[in-house]
Amino acid sequence: MGQLSTWKMSTNIKSKNNNDVNTSYDVLDNLRTAILIFDKDFNYVYTNTAAVDLLGSSSTLKQITQLQCQNMSLSTYLKKVKDDSQSIMLRDLKFKNFDRIERIVDCNISTYTTLNNQYILMELNETGRLYNISLDQNLIDQQKATREMVKGLSHEIKNPLGGIMGAAQLLDKTLSDESQSKFTKIIRKESERLLKLINAMSSPVSSSDKENINIHEITEHVIELFKYDADNVDVKFTKDYDPSIPQLNLDRHQIIQALINIIRNAIQAISKDGSIRIKTRPIFKYTIGDIKHDLVVKIDVIDNGTGIPDDKLKEIFYPMVTTKNDGMGLGLTIAQSIIIENNGIIECKSKNKETIFSIILPWSTK
């Protein structure tokens, strides 16, 4: 087991001065490519931050030979490269990392020798993430386009709706028969509901009340809210937190609302005795849309419900799109809008009756 950190070379490296070596590590730590160096027994000698993030662990990294790859043995290739001193490129290598998350990478394995010591160098470029970056940008563009469209429609709807509400109010004052006035009350009530719906869909979300907060205070608060609800008494909540996550500068109430919407959606998807897992992790060198962030915080809401059909996955953040008979299709739209206004994104994947909604927020203290 190697400790979760950036391992430094344990051998002496010929260099003009130590600053040159330290600078080399700084450069490697800022690469998006995962870099791993092993000794001849495949023990970790060095990993950069991208490698630690890709392999996935909040405490320790297991031996690289324990990595579970699809339809192949990584150990076989490592031994072959060590014995033959010939590099190997593995395209679209699929594996589950040490957090059991599926990754797809291009993997290059090679060797080099310094001071008569042989080392194995592994480079991992995540190809699956490039596809997700494109999807993230599409989500952001779609959200902006949807908001502009709804703004235009809301203007056209609010004008006649205001007339209907005013007319119903005046008519109600002229009616003495209670059996008839109940109909004007229905008109007013439904008109007010429609007005609130339009405002929720079209109004921009402001982020003026920001403060430095511990993200786990928010997750704990929201979980407690749902636990107090008698309808959720049999729902099992489990937590997998990374305590090393730094404070984030966010609007507390907005993030609470977004998380409530996502967890409510998860509860509606599971049976009464289903389970929901809340998982937090820091991720280094993460791109949201077209912006690369040095550090982001990822909050996963994982449920074991019915799952989301593939043809709905790309539409679930659109307004009025829902797989539930009694749903309005606004909860996820509003949650996505809130997170995008906080420079983040919500991603979703669903497979084998496991659905994961991931809130991804860039680290900031101001």
Secondary structure, 3 states (H helix, E strand, C coil): CEECCCCCCCCCCCCCCHHHHHHHHHHHHCCCCEEEEECCCCCEEEECHHHHHHHCCCCEECCHHHCEECCCCHHHHHHHHHHHCCCEEEEEEEEECCCCCEEEEEEEEEEEEECCEEEEEEEEEEHHHHHHHHHHHHHHHHHHHHHHHHHHHHHHHHHHHHHHHHHHHHHHHHCCCHHHHHHHHHHHHHHHHHHHHHHHHHCCCCCCCCEEECHHHHHHHHHHHHHCCHHHCCCEEEEECCCCCCCEEECHHHHHHHHHHHHHHHHHHCCCCCEEEEEEEEEEEEEECCEEEEEEEEEEEEECCCCCCHHHHCCCCCCCCCCCCCCCCCHHHHHHHHHHHCCCEEEEEEECCEEEEEEEEECCCC
